[in-house]
Amino acid sequence: MTASVPLHPVVDAVTRRVTARSATTRAAYLERIRAAAAAGPAAGPGRADLGCANLAHAVAACGPDKLTLTASPARNIGIVTAYNDMLSAHQPFETYPGRIKAAARAAGGVAQVAGGVPAMCDGITQGRAGMELSLFSRDVIALSTAVALSHDMFDAAVLLGVCDKIVPGLVMGALSFGHLPVLLAPAGPMTSGLPNKEKARVRQAFAAGEADRAELLEAESASYHGPGTCTFFGTANSNQLLMEVMGLHLPGSSFVNPGTALRDALTDEVARRALDAAGDPDKAMGAVVDEKAVVNGIVALLATGGSTNHTMHLVAMAAAAGVQITWDDFSDLSTVVPLLARIYPNGTADVNHFHAAGGMQLLIRELLDHGLAHDDVRTVDGPGLSRYTREPFLDGDTLVWREGTTESLDKSVLRSVADPFSPDGGLRVLHGNLGRSVVKTSAVEPDHRVVEAPAVVFDDQDDLLAAFTAGELDGRDLVAVVRYQGPRANGMPELHKLTPALGLLQDRGHQVAIVTDGRMSGASGKVPAALHVTPEAAQGGPLRNVRDGDLVRLDTLNGTLSLLVDADEFDAREPARPAGPSGPSGPTTGTGRELFAAFRAAVGPADSGATVVLPH
């Protein structure tokens, strides 16, 4: 932000209160990483403080890099990879370690794969038992990242991850090593396939019995068709947006397609930058991820209508750096941050169209030029977020940066602050006698922003789909209450497979909404969805007392979520408990779920990040 543009007073006020709220925890975090920096890794030939046996183990299989590590003070990069070839977004990472090692070697340094972390695909586990492990996998990834970096061998780290829980987990774990410079190397989105509007049409046709499985599979396969991130604006691509605006990516690197010369050049540059940053306290991860960077992340998420999952993930990532943010911070910023992007499911375009229209460079320029983001931050590229208004390109074989476009090249996808899609952000926080929740409003049409209708209550998403298939939800307005889906109940699975059925009911002319203590992710669309209701039913939240026919009002305009029944009669009700083997009424077993009983017992609430590994 230039000196002539004052910071918006609400952005300033939220930043000040986040800083004040975080004073004690942030100071303690900074003291920890200062102590870690002083303790090692040891400079000098052969990692001087390591015992000979320790060092021998560390370099035994280093091949051509063995002498460099044992006889010189060369800097060493620890690579933490989430590679597998089941996730399209992570398949390109197969070749990254070799590239990073070669680039580091050419620059006089060394890189080693420090460890791998699990990376499950929510697209595969949607609606299945494995989805109950998804949210908890984030904390497993954080723990795995800490194990990988625990060897006192590294001067910097490069993290390889893109998707849903993987990036938040990598960041949470790496922040325990915040004295090191840490860069994330993205893989980029797959090229555009079947238009998202057509994909959504076929999904709803299948839900209505108007398309068969072969037609549905053909559409899905044409949408998800090759290496790279899924192109809709879900949690994976919201992750990339956050990592860039928070200064952990190289400028302009988030949405460059895999398998291109520019993508390869950016990956090589990550290795060189990691080596150059080693020992620079201003590029240490704990310095980069501060209060202002976190506020910038919230603002960018709101300005693009990003994933609702980040009302948990960003809270947890910030907490790992000693920064305390709340849903009220999201809510207050949402009142002044306009919606500047429409990317599916908030529109018909995908992230490739967003990138082509001006992408991150134009978005960041607009936020800075209107006082909606902090420029005075540290980044892995150097001081100032304004560095991220530049885009990378190849001049022959040389990677260089130039200023990005100052105007949108497609105003149906990306707009200016002066001409936004909406004057407020894409997320709202709702309060009321049913608890606190978040709702993604960026894809909801104005005539569906307020829904008042009788509740239809379910304790399992499959029961809702069975009722839909049987025609029991036809011909009426309704609010589907899907409870016992929170972190303590069953790990808080995403309920995305409900979207086609609910969307079809809405298209038939009915007022439809969903209220749940579960998740629906960045794929939340045109049906208003009050998500992450806290306290959850399994912790005694009001949802457990709701009955069929109770009148529910979901009001995104006024930020309320209310049950319109007599309070005394409601409080006197016997709380409902879910039937069956899952949730708090019995053990959750199968597909590895029994191994996560300790996580379900210890996890914090959604508004505190739904984390096991951090205080809540």
C-alpha positions in Angstrom: 0.0 0.0 0.0 1.4 3.4 -0.9 1.9 6.0 1.8 -0.9 8.1 0.3 -3.6 5.5 0.8 -4.7 5.2 4.5 -5.6 1.9 5.9 -9.4 1.4 6.1 -10.5 2.1 9.6 -12.2 -1.3 10.1 -9.2 -3.2 8.8 -7.0 -1.1 11.1 -9.3 -1.6 14.1 -9.5 -5.4 13.5 -5.7 -5.6 13.2 -5.2 -3.6 16.4 -7.5 -5.9 18.4 -6.0 -9.0 17.0 -2.6 -7.7 18.0 -3.8 -6.8 21.5 -5.6 -10.1 21.9 -2.5 -12.0 20.8 0.1 -10.0 22.8 0.9 -12.8 25.3 0.8 -15.8 22.9 2.6 -14.0 20.1 5.4 -12.9 22.5 5.8 -16.4 23.8 5.9 -17.8 20.3 8.6 -15.3 19.1 10.7 -16.2 22.2 10.5 -19.9 21.4 11.6 -19.4 17.8 14.4 -17.0 18.9 15.7 -19.8 21.2 15.4 -22.3 18.4 17.4 -20.1 16.1 20.2 -19.8 18.7 20.3 -23.5 19.2 20.9 -24.7 15.7 21.3 -26.2 13.2 25.0 -25.7 13.8 27.0 -23.6 11.3 30.3 -24.6 10.1 31.7 -27.7 8.3 29.9 -31.0 9.2 27.1 -29.4 11.3 29.6 -28.9 14.1 27.2 -29.5 17.0 26.0 -32.9 15.7 27.8 -36.0 16.9 29.6 -38.0 14.3 27.2 -40.9 14.5 24.3 -38.5 14.1 25.8 -36.8 11.1 26.8 -40.2 9.5 23.2 -41.3 9.6 22.1 -38.0 8.0 24.4 -38.2 5.1 24.8 -41.9 4.5 22.6 -41.9 1.4 23.3 -38.4 0.1 25.4 -39.5 -2.8 27.0 -36.5 -4.5 26.0 -34.2 -1.7 27.7 -36.1 1.1 31.0 -34.3 0.9 29.2 -30.9 0.7 27.3 -31.6 4.0 30.3 -33.0 5.9 33.1 -30.8 4.8 31.6 -27.4 4.2 29.2 -24.9 5.8 26.7 -25.3 2.9 23.1 -24.6 3.6 20.6 -27.5 3.6 17.0 -27.4 2.6 14.5 -29.9 4.2 11.8 -30.9 1.8 8.5 -32.0 3.3 6.3 -33.6 0.6 2.7 -34.6 0.4 3.2 -36.4 -2.9 1.0 -39.2 -4.0 -0.4 -39.9 -7.5 -3.9 -40.4 -6.2 -4.5 -36.7 -5.8 -4.3 -34.9 -9.2 -3.1 -31.8 -7.5 -0.2 -33.6 -5.9 0.9 -35.9 -8.7 3.2 -33.2 -10.2 5.2 -33.3 -6.9 6.7 -36.6 -7.9 9.5 -34.7 -9.8 9.9 -31.7 -7.5 12.5 -33.2 -5.0 14.8 -34.0 -7.9 14.4 -30.5 -9.3 14.9 -28.8 -6.0 18.0 -30.9 -5.2 19.5 -30.0 -8.6 18.8 -26.3 -8.2 20.2 -26.3 -4.7 23.3 -28.1 -5.8 23.9 -25.6 -8.6 23.6 -22.8 -6.1 26.2 -24.4 -3.8 23.7 -25.9 -1.3 22.0 -29.2 -0.6 18.4 -30.4 -0.3 17.1 -33.5 1.3 13.6 -35.0 1.5 13.1 -34.7 5.3 9.8 -36.6 5.3 6.4 -37.2 3.8 3.0 -36.4 5.1 -0.4 -38.1 4.3 -2.6 -36.5 1.8 -6.1 -37.8 1.4 -8.5 -36.7 -1.3 -11.8 -35.3 -0.1 -13.2 -35.7 -3.6 -12.7 -39.4 -3.3 -14.0 -39.7 0.3 -17.1 -37.5 -0.1 -20.0 -39.1 1.5 -18.0 -42.1 2.6 -16.6 -43.3 6.0 -13.1 -42.0 5.1 -14.4 -38.4 5.1 -14.6 -38.7 8.9 -10.8 -38.8 9.0 -10.4 -35.7 6.7 -10.4 -32.9 9.2 -8.2 -34.8 11.7 -5.7 -35.5 8.9 -4.8 -31.8 9.1 -3.4 -32.3 12.6 -1.8 -35.5 11.7 0.0 -33.7 8.9 1.1 -31.0 11.3 2.6 -33.6 13.6 4.2 -35.4 10.6 5.8 -32.1 9.4 7.2 -31.5 12.9 8.7 -35.0 12.9 10.2 -34.4 9.4 11.9 -31.2 10.5 13.1 -32.4 13.9 16.5 -33.7 12.8 18.6 -30.4 13.4 19.9 -30.7 9.8 18.1 -27.9 8.0 18.7 -24.2 7.4 15.4 -23.7 5.4 12.4 -25.8 4.4 10.3 -26.2 1.2 6.8 -27.6 1.7 5.1 -29.5 -1.2 1.3 -29.5 -0.8 -1.8 -28.0 -2.3 -5.1 -29.5 -1.2 -7.7 -29.1 1.5 -6.2 -30.1 4.9 -2.7 -30.6 3.6 -1.5 -26.9 3.3 -3.0 -25.9 6.7 -1.3 -29.0 8.3 2.0 -28.3 6.7 1.9 -24.6 7.8 0.9 -25.5 11.4 3.7 -28.0 11.7 6.3 -25.8 10.0 5.5 -22.9 12.3 6.9 -24.9 15.2 10.2 -24.3 13.3 9.4 -20.7 12.6 13.0 -19.7 13.0 13.6 -21.2 9.6 12.7 -19.6 6.2 9.9 -21.8 4.7 8.5 -21.6 1.2 5.6 -23.5 -0.2 6.0 -24.7 -3.8 2.6 -25.1 -5.5 1.8 -27.4 -8.4 -0.8 -25.2 -10.1 -4.3 -26.0 -11.4 -5.2 -28.5 -14.1 -6.2 -27.0 -17.4 -9.8 -26.1 -17.8 -12.1 -29.0 -18.7 -15.9 -29.4 -18.8 -17.5 -26.0 -17.9 -18.5 -26.0 -14.2 -22.1 -24.9 -15.1 -22.5 -28.0 -17.2 -21.0 -30.2 -14.5 -23.5 -28.9 -12.0 -26.3 -29.4 -14.4 -25.5 -33.1 -14.9 -25.1 -33.6 -11.2 -28.6 -32.2 -10.6 -30.0 -34.2 -13.5 -28.6 -37.4 -11.9 -30.1 -36.5 -8.6 -33.5 -36.0 -10.3 -33.2 -39.4 -12.1 -32.8 -37.7 -15.5 -29.2 -38.8 -16.1 -27.7 -42.2 -15.5 -24.4 -43.1 -13.9 -22.5 -43.4 -17.2 -23.5 -39.8 -18.1 -22.5 -38.6 -14.6 -19.1 -40.3 -14.7 -18.5 -38.9 -18.2 -19.2 -35.3 -16.9 -17.1 -35.8 -13.8 -14.2 -37.2 -15.8 -14.3 -34.3 -18.2 -14.1 -31.9 -15.3 -11.4 -33.7 -13.3 -9.2 -34.8 -16.2 -5.5 -34.4 -15.6 -2.6 -33.4 -13.3 -3.2 -30.3 -11.1 -5.6 -28.8 -8.7 -9.3 -29.2 -9.3 -10.2 -25.9 -11.0 -13.2 -24.8 -8.9 -12.6 -22.3 -6.0 -12.7 -24.8 -3.1 -10.4 -25.2 -0.2 -7.4 -26.3 -2.3 -7.4 -23.1 -4.4 -8.3 -21.0 -1.4 -5.1 -22.4 0.2 -3.1 -21.1 -2.8 -4.7 -17.7 -2.5 -3.8 -17.5 1.2 -0.3 -18.7 0.8 0.4 -16.1 -1.8 -1.2 -13.1 0.0 0.4 -14.2 3.2 3.8 -14.1 1.6 4.7 -17.8 1.6 4.6 -18.3 -2.2 6.8 -16.6 -4.7 4.8 -13.8 -6.4 2.3 -14.9 -9.0 3.2 -18.6 -8.6 -0.1 -20.0 -7.3 -2.1 -20.6 -10.5 0.6 -21.5 -13.1 -0.4 -24.8 -14.7 1.8 -27.9 -14.1 3.9 -29.3 -16.8 4.9 -25.9 -18.2 8.4 -24.3 -18.5 7.3 -21.4 -16.2 6.1 -23.9 -13.5 9.5 -25.7 -13.6 11.4 -22.4 -13.5 9.4 -21.3 -10.4 10.1 -24.6 -8.7 13.9 -24.1 -9.3 13.6 -20.6 -8.0 12.0 -21.8 -4.8 15.2 -23.8 -4.0 17.4 -20.8 -4.7 15.3 -18.5 -2.6 15.2 -20.9 0.3 19.0 -21.1 0.4 19.4 -17.3 0.1 16.9 -16.8 2.9 18.7 -19.0 5.4 19.8 -17.0 8.3 17.7 -13.9 7.4 15.5 -13.3 10.4 13.1 -11.1 8.3 12.4 -14.2 6.0 11.9 -16.7 8.9 8.5 -18.2 8.7 7.6 -17.0 12.2 8.3 -13.4 11.1 6.4 -13.6 7.9 3.2 -15.1 9.5 2.3 -12.2 11.8 -0.9 -10.4 12.7 -0.9 -8.2 9.6 -0.3 -11.2 7.3 -3.2 -13.1 8.9 -5.5 -10.1 8.5 -4.4 -9.9 4.8 -5.4 -13.6 4.5 -8.8 -13.0 5.9 -9.4 -10.0 3.6 -8.3 -11.9 0.5 -10.5 -14.8 1.4 -13.5 -12.5 1.8 -12.8 -10.6 -1.4 -12.9 -13.8 -3.4 -15.6 -15.8 -1.6 -13.2 -18.5 -0.6 -13.7 -21.7 1.3 -15.7 -21.7 4.5 -13.2 -24.3 5.8 -10.8 -21.5 6.4 -12.9 -20.2 9.2 -11.3 -23.1 11.0 -8.0 -23.6 9.1 -6.9 -20.0 9.2 -7.8 -19.8 12.9 -5.6 -22.8 13.5 -2.7 -21.7 11.3 -2.7 -18.3 13.0 -2.8 -19.9 16.5 0.3 -21.9 15.5 2.1 -18.5 15.2 0.7 -17.2 18.4 -1.9 -15.1 16.6 -5.5 -15.3 17.9 -8.3 -14.6 15.5 -12.0 -15.1 15.9 -15.1 -15.5 13.7 -16.0 -11.9 14.8 -12.8 -10.7 13.0 -14.1 -12.4 9.8 -17.5 -10.9 10.3 -16.4 -7.4 10.9 -14.0 -7.4 7.9 -16.7 -8.9 5.7 -18.8 -5.7 6.2 -16.2 -3.6 4.4 -14.4 -5.9 2.0 -16.2 -6.1 -1.3 -16.5 -9.3 -3.4 -14.2 -8.9 -6.3 -14.1 -12.3 -7.9 -16.7 -14.8 -9.1 -15.1 -18.3 -9.4 -17.2 -21.5 -9.4 -19.2 -22.2 -7.3 -19.6 -18.4 -6.9 -19.8 -18.0 -10.7 -19.2 -20.0 -13.9 -15.5 -19.3 -14.3 -12.7 -21.4 -12.9 -9.3 -20.4 -11.4 -7.6 -20.5 -14.8 -10.1 -17.8 -16.0 -9.4 -15.8 -12.8 -5.6 -16.1 -13.4 -6.0 -15.0 -17.0 -8.2 -12.0 -16.0 -5.5 -10.5 -13.8 -5.5 -13.0 -11.0 -3.6 -12.5 -7.7 -1.6 -9.5 -9.0 -4.7 -7.4 -9.8 -6.6 -8.6 -6.7 -3.7 -7.6 -4.4 -3.2 -4.3 -6.2 -6.9 -3.4 -5.7 -6.8 -4.3 -2.0 -3.6 -2.3 -1.4 -4.8 0.7 -3.5 -8.0 1.0 -1.4 -6.5 0.5 2.0 -7.9 -3.0 2.5 -4.6 -4.8 3.0 -1.4 -4.2 4.8 1.6 -3.6 2.6 4.1 -3.3 5.5 4.6 -7.1 5.9 7.5 -9.5 5.4 7.4 -12.1 2.7 9.7 -14.8 1.3 10.3 -12.4 -1.6 11.2 -9.5 0.5 9.5 -6.6 2.4 6.1 -5.4 1.2 3.0 -7.1 -0.2 3.2 -4.7 -3.1 5.9 -7.1 -4.5 3.0 -9.4 -5.2 1.4 -7.1 -7.8 4.1 -8.5 -10.2 3.7 -11.6 -12.3 6.4 -14.1 -13.4 7.3 -14.8 -17.0 10.2 -16.3 -19.0 12.5 -14.0 -20.9 14.1 -16.8 -23.0 15.2 -19.2 -20.3 15.4 -16.5 -17.6 12.7 -16.2 -14.9 11.8 -12.5 -14.4 8.9 -10.5 -12.9 7.0 -7.6 -14.4 4.0 -5.6 -13.1 0.7 -7.3 -13.6 -2.3 -5.8 -15.3 -3.9 -2.7 -13.7 -7.3 -3.5 -15.1 -9.4 -6.7 -15.3 -9.3 -8.5 -18.6 -12.6 -10.1 -17.9 -15.0 -8.3 -15.6 -17.4 -11.2 -15.4 -14.6 -13.0 -13.3 -12.6 -10.2 -11.6 -13.5 -6.7 -10.8 -12.2 -3.5 -9.1 -13.1 -2.2 -5.7 -14.9 0.6 -7.5 -17.1 -1.9 -9.3 -17.5 -5.0 -7.2 -19.9 -7.9 -7.5 -21.1 -7.1 -4.0 -20.2 -4.4 -1.5 -19.5 -6.9 1.2 -17.5 -10.1 1.4 -18.4 -13.6 0.5 -18.7 -15.0 4.1 -21.0 -14.1 7.0 -21.1 -15.1 10.6 -24.5 -15.9 12.0 -25.6 -15.7 15.7 -28.7 -16.8 17.4 -30.4 -19.2 19.8 -29.1 -22.1 17.6 -25.5 -21.1 18.2 -22.9 -19.5 16.0 -22.2 -20.5 12.4 -20.7 -19.4 9.2 -22.4 -19.1 5.8 -20.9 -18.5 2.3 -23.1 -15.9 0.7 -21.1 -15.2 -2.5 -23.0 -17.8 -4.6 -26.4 -17.3 -3.0 -28.9 -15.2 -5.0 -30.6 -12.2 -3.2 -34.0 -13.8 -3.0 -32.5 -16.8 -1.1 -30.5 -14.7 1.4 -33.3 -15.1 4.0 -35.0 -18.4 4.5 -37.8 -19.1 7.1 -39.2 -22.6 6.9 -40.0 -25.7 9.0 -37.1 -27.9 10.0 -36.7 -31.4 8.7 -34.2 -33.0 11.1 -31.6 -35.7 10.2 -28.8 -37.3 12.2 -27.1 -38.7 9.1 -26.6 -37.3 5.6 -27.7 -40.6 4.0 -31.1 -40.3 5.8 -31.6 -36.9 4.1 -30.8 -38.4 0.7 -33.1 -41.3 1.3 -35.9 -38.9 2.2 -35.2 -36.9 -1.0 -35.2 -40.1 -3.2 -38.5 -41.2 -1.6 -40.1 -37.8 -2.5 -40.6 -36.9 1.2 -39.0 -33.4 0.7 -41.0 -32.5 -2.4 -43.5 -29.7 -2.6 -42.5 -27.6 0.4 -40.1 -25.0 1.8 -37.7 -26.5 4.4 -34.6 -26.1 6.4 -32.6 -29.3 6.5 -31.1 -29.7 10.0 -28.2 -32.2 9.8 -26.8 -32.6 13.3 -24.2 -34.8 15.0 -21.7 -34.0 12.3 -19.3 -31.9 14.3 -15.7 -32.6 15.3 -16.5 -34.5 18.5 -19.4 -36.5 17.0 -17.7 -38.0 13.9 -14.8 -35.8 12.9 -16.8 -33.2 11.0 -17.2 -34.7 7.5 -18.0 -32.6 4.5 -21.6 -32.9 3.4 -21.1 -31.8 -0.2 -23.0 -34.8 -1.6 -26.2 -33.1 -0.3 -25.7 -30.1 -2.6 -27.3 -31.5 -5.8 -30.4 -32.7 -4.0 -30.9 -29.5 -2.1 -30.1 -27.4 -5.2 -32.8 -29.3 -7.2 -35.4 -28.6 -4.5 -34.5 -24.9 -4.6 -34.8 -24.9 -8.4 -38.3 -26.3 -8.2 -39.3 -23.0 -6.6 -38.9 -23.7 -2.9 -37.1 -21.9 -0.1 -34.4 -24.3 1.0 -31.5 -24.0 3.4 -29.3 -26.3 5.5 -28.2 -25.9 9.1 -25.5 -28.2 10.3 -22.6 -28.6 12.7 -20.7 -30.3 9.9 -18.9 -28.8 6.9 -19.6 -28.3 3.2 -16.3 -26.6 2.3 -15.5 -24.3 -0.6 -18.0 -26.2 -2.7 -20.8 -24.5 -0.8 -23.0 -23.1 -3.5 -26.4 -21.5 -4.2 -28.3 -23.1 -1.3 -27.8 -21.0 1.9 -25.9 -23.2 4.3 -25.3 -22.3 8.0 -22.2 -24.4 8.7 -20.0 -25.3 11.6 -22.8 -24.6 14.1 -21.1 -24.2 17.5 -21.6 -25.6 20.1 -22.1 -28.8 18.2 -24.9 -31.2 19.1 -22.5 -33.7 20.5 -21.3 -31.1 23.0 -24.8 -30.2 24.2 -25.5 -27.6 21.5 -29.1 -26.5 20.8 -29.3 -28.5 17.6 -29.9 -31.6 19.6 -33.3 -30.2 20.8 -34.6 -29.3 17.3 -37.6 -31.3 16.1 -39.3 -31.7 12.8 -41.6 -28.8 12.0 -39.9 -26.3 14.2 -39.7 -22.9 12.4 -36.1 -21.9 11.6 -35.0 -18.5 10.3 -31.6 -18.2 8.5 -31.0 -14.5 7.8 -27.7 -13.7 6.1 -28.7 -10.0 5.8 -28.9 -9.5 9.5 -26.5 -12.2 10.5 -28.9 -14.3 12.5 -29.8 -18.0 12.9 -32.9 -18.5 15.0 -35.3 -21.1 16.1 -38.8 -19.5 16.3 -40.3 -21.6 19.1 -41.2 -21.0 22.8 -37.9 -20.8 24.7 -39.2 -22.5 27.8 -40.8 -25.4 25.9 -37.6 -25.8 23.8 -35.4 -26.0 26.9 -37.7 -28.5 28.5 -37.3 -31.0 25.7 -35.5 -34.3 26.1 -32.4 -33.9 23.9 -32.4 -36.2 20.9 -29.5 -38.7 20.5 -28.5 -40.3 17.2 -29.4 -43.9 16.6 -26.8 -46.3 15.2 -23.2 -47.1 15.7 -21.7 -43.7 14.9 -21.1 -40.5 16.9 -21.5 -40.1 20.7 -24.0 -42.9 21.1 -21.4 -45.5 20.4 -17.9 -46.3 19.0 -17.1 -45.2 15.5 -15.3 -48.0 13.8 -14.1 -49.1 10.4 -12.0 -47.4 7.7 -9.5 -46.5 10.5 -12.0 -44.4 12.5 -11.4 -46.3 15.7 -7.8 -45.0 15.7 -9.1 -41.5 16.0 -11.1 -41.9 19.1 -8.6 -39.9 21.1 -8.9 -37.0 18.5 -12.7 -37.0 18.8 -12.4 -36.8 22.6 -9.9 -34.0 22.6 -10.8 -31.8 19.6 -11.7 -28.2 20.2 -14.7 -26.4 18.8 -15.0 -25.2 15.2 -14.7 -21.5 16.1 -11.3 -22.3 17.8 -10.0 -24.1 14.7 -11.3 -27.6 15.5 -7.7 -28.7 16.4 -6.2 -31.3 18.6 -2.6 -30.3 18.6 -3.0 -26.6 19.7 -4.5 -25.1 22.8 -8.2 -24.3 22.5 
